[in-house]
Amino acid sequence: MKTRVLCLAAILAVAAVQTHAETMVEDTDGNGAYSMDEMTAAYPELTEDDFVEIDTDASGDISTEELTLATESGLLSN
């Protein structure tokens, strides 16, 4: 009985981790920042207005710091 409970707990733990996995944005051009195209590949629902709001330094790209802030503040959902 204990073995079954432990197995079930392990399965549920793995499922929970997969459910809460972060969305990964790929830097396809290797410039160290994320373009609108790179962001919408990971977040298809992202609008241009959202992108501009996340791009706090108005550089035209999203830095890793801006991406982290947007995720932590809830602007982007995982």
Short mmCIF file of the C-alpha atoms (twelve columns), coordinates in Angstrom:
data_MODEL
# 
_entry.id   MODEL 
# 
loop_
_atom_site.group_PDB 
_atom_site.id 
_atom_site.type_symbol 
_atom_site.label_atom_id 
_atom_site.label_alt_id 
_atom_site.label_comp_id 
_atom_site.label_asym_id 
_atom_site.label_seq_id 
_atom_site.Cartn_x 
_atom_site.Cartn_y 
_atom_site.Cartn_z 
_atom_site.pdbx_PDB_model_num 
ATOM 1  C CA . MET A 1  0.000  0.000  0.000   1 
ATOM 2  C CA . LYS A 2  2.792  2.447  0.881   1 
ATOM 3  C CA . THR A 3  4.473  1.736  -2.454  1 
ATOM 4  C CA . ARG A 4  1.302  2.611  -4.352  1 
ATOM 5  C CA . VAL A 5  0.873  5.849  -2.434  1 
ATOM 6  C CA . LEU A 6  4.511  6.809  -3.035  1 
ATOM 7  C CA . CYS A 7  4.214  6.012  -6.750  1 
ATOM 8  C CA . LEU A 8  1.042  8.079  -7.043  1 
ATOM 9  C CA . ALA A 9  2.686  10.973 -5.200  1 
ATOM 10 C CA . ALA A 10 5.686  10.831 -7.547  1 
ATOM 11 C CA . ILE A 11 3.453  10.830 -10.626 1 
ATOM 12 C CA . LEU A 12 1.466  13.792 -9.324  1 
ATOM 13 C CA . ALA A 13 4.664  15.697 -8.525  1 
ATOM 14 C CA . VAL A 14 5.983  15.209 -12.066 1 
ATOM 15 C CA . ALA A 15 2.653  16.323 -13.514 1 
ATOM 16 C CA . ALA A 16 2.666  19.450 -11.335 1 
ATOM 17 C CA . VAL A 17 6.167  20.389 -12.454 1 
ATOM 18 C CA . GLN A 18 5.219  20.018 -16.114 1 
ATOM 19 C CA . THR A 19 2.090  22.118 -15.602 1 
ATOM 20 C CA . HIS A 20 4.118  24.950 -14.056 1 
ATOM 21 C CA . ALA A 21 7.027  24.806 -16.506 1 
ATOM 22 C CA . GLU A 22 8.059  28.222 -17.759 1 
ATOM 23 C CA . THR A 23 7.587  29.205 -21.356 1 
ATOM 24 C CA . MET A 24 10.966 29.418 -23.025 1 
ATOM 25 C CA . VAL A 25 11.677 32.190 -25.512 1 
ATOM 26 C CA . GLU A 26 14.323 31.268 -28.066 1 
ATOM 27 C CA . ASP A 27 16.844 33.890 -29.166 1 
ATOM 28 C CA . THR A 28 16.954 32.664 -32.763 1 
ATOM 29 C CA . ASP A 29 19.259 35.404 -34.059 1 
ATOM 30 C CA . GLY A 30 21.646 35.134 -31.109 1 
ATOM 31 C CA . ASN A 31 21.728 38.865 -30.325 1 
ATOM 32 C CA . GLY A 32 21.009 38.401 -26.608 1 
ATOM 33 C CA . ALA A 33 17.538 39.963 -26.761 1 
ATOM 34 C CA . TYR A 34 14.108 38.950 -28.024 1 
ATOM 35 C CA . SER A 35 12.332 40.463 -31.017 1 
ATOM 36 C CA . MET A 36 8.582  40.621 -31.519 1 
ATOM 37 C CA . ASP A 37 8.799  37.518 -33.759 1 
ATOM 38 C CA . GLU A 38 10.781 35.583 -31.135 1 
ATOM 39 C CA . MET A 39 8.348  36.610 -28.406 1 
ATOM 40 C CA . THR A 40 5.214  35.713 -30.361 1 
ATOM 41 C CA . ALA A 41 6.691  32.312 -31.182 1 
ATOM 42 C CA . ALA A 42 6.663  31.600 -27.441 1 
ATOM 43 C CA . TYR A 43 3.617  33.724 -26.557 1 
ATOM 44 C CA . PRO A 44 1.220  33.642 -29.551 1 
ATOM 45 C CA . GLU A 45 -1.312 35.832 -27.716 1 
ATOM 46 C CA . LEU A 46 1.218  38.663 -27.276 1 
ATOM 47 C CA . THR A 47 0.112  41.891 -28.928 1 
ATOM 48 C CA . GLU A 48 2.283  44.749 -30.148 1 
ATOM 49 C CA . ASP A 49 0.965  46.882 -27.279 1 
ATOM 50 C CA . ASP A 50 2.039  44.167 -24.806 1 
ATOM 51 C CA . PHE A 51 5.486  44.065 -26.422 1 
ATOM 52 C CA . VAL A 52 5.879  47.847 -26.109 1 
ATOM 53 C CA . GLU A 53 4.816  47.697 -22.437 1 
ATOM 54 C CA . ILE A 54 7.384  44.955 -21.704 1 
ATOM 55 C CA . ASP A 55 10.132 46.827 -23.605 1 
ATOM 56 C CA . THR A 56 10.650 49.334 -20.804 1 
ATOM 57 C CA . ASP A 57 13.797 50.866 -22.306 1 
ATOM 58 C CA . ALA A 58 12.132 51.271 -25.739 1 
ATOM 59 C CA . SER A 59 15.036 49.540 -27.476 1 
ATOM 60 C CA . GLY A 60 12.776 47.565 -29.812 1 
ATOM 61 C CA . ASP A 61 13.850 44.252 -28.258 1 
ATOM 62 C CA . ILE A 62 13.101 42.535 -24.960 1 
ATOM 63 C CA . SER A 63 16.146 41.976 -22.766 1 
ATOM 64 C CA . THR A 64 16.375 39.012 -20.418 1 
ATOM 65 C CA . GLU A 65 15.816 41.419 -17.521 1 
ATOM 66 C CA . GLU A 66 12.667 42.845 -19.142 1 
ATOM 67 C CA . LEU A 67 11.432 39.315 -19.836 1 
ATOM 68 C CA . THR A 68 11.987 38.330 -16.205 1 
ATOM 69 C CA . LEU A 69 10.189 41.442 -14.942 1 
ATOM 70 C CA . ALA A 70 7.265  40.862 -17.300 1 
ATOM 71 C CA . THR A 71 6.923  37.254 -16.138 1 
ATOM 72 C CA . GLU A 72 7.241  38.106 -12.438 1 
ATOM 73 C CA . SER A 73 4.733  40.965 -12.708 1 
ATOM 74 C CA . GLY A 74 2.181  38.826 -14.536 1 
ATOM 75 C CA . LEU A 75 2.374  40.612 -17.891 1 
ATOM 76 C CA . LEU A 76 3.344  37.268 -19.408 1 
ATOM 77 C CA . SER A 77 1.812  34.022 -18.291 1 
ATOM 78 C CA . ASN A 78 3.778  30.771 -18.332 1 
# 
